[in-house]
Amino acid sequence: MFVSKLSDSIRQLKQKGFRVVGCFPLYPTVELLHSLGVIPIVLWDLKDQVRSLEESDCHIQGFACSVARRLAGFVLSDEGALLDGILMYNACDTLRNMPEIIQLGLEEKGRDLPLFRIHVPMAPRDQTGSDDYFAAGIRELVRGIESAFDVRFSPERFLESVKLYNAMRSLAVELEALAAAGRVSYGLFSRVIRDGYFLPVEEQILALEEAVRQASSVKARDDDGRGIIVTGILPPPEAVCAALEHAGLRVVGNDVASQARSYGRPAAETGDPVACYSDFYRNHMPCTTLLYTSDGRVRAIHDLIRERNARGLVFIGEKFCDCEYLEMPFIGKTLSALDVPDLQLEIAADDADNVESLRTRIEAFAELL
Ligand code: SF4
């Protein structure tokens, strides 16, 4: 197994005496862990971190998405043994049963890892009255982390953590705007955002500040009418970002789950985690994995295309991700009605670096715009 930044980061944190909890994507309660003195690492986009799926293949079918397969591969690896716990919620059908699979895998290796979980009700809250249930789940989560790590919750520290994460989100929005203006490549922007998930938020902020500072010194490109929006669970692999840019396309906005859907809206600044996360999940940017937000997704994408003056949409399909594939035909149809072309690309676990077959389609799409 090839692991790099992620395990290096965890190792360094452990050497400094921190406890590190690996959080399943998509949108975990990172502020809460941080406020309790635990470093949350979100296990997003591990394609450069986990190259071999051998370990994962012993536990997960080959027809699961690469996000889940790499996540399992990492947690069950020797590097994953550095983690002090795992935090997850019911993000999608694939991730829903992962804790049991991972726990069985850990048992086989004689390892034990605290598992923290919440259940986010996926039905529209206004219709089901699930607020009390959700609030009880958040309180239980706080108690679980307190007891596992012998720490005590503080509303003041929680509010400080929320503010720190909001500062990070705001810098990510700023860097996205600089990428849209052609002052930093979308590939580099994506790398800064992705690597940030493996860092404590304080270091994430420093990395983003530096990237913003450097990009701000670069002259903006003229609007050449070749702006596109990228959507999907993960951003395009670096080779696809390069192919998009080589074809003259500029990413002027994104609706990617690990990018704008994650940082696009600040969390409510309150010392009460129930109020904060009720608002966070209820009013989250529309995402296929938060079923009650789905109705707003088409409008959100149309608004983004209009606001950024984009000419087309590129969908980065994560192979076997039913959540996204169920919606794309309808989204494509609504875009056709607006005369906005879309290009649907599929990325499988083993073709992150092999994009030659996609290059011609990207170039043909660029010709269309
Ligand atoms: S890629 Fe899709 S199926 Fe896989 S973990 Fe993410 S949301 Fe779930």
Residues whose N, C-alpha, C, O or C-beta is under 5 A from the ligand:
A	BS01	SF4	C65 V67 A68 C92 T94 L95 I233 T289 E318 F320 C321 D322 C323
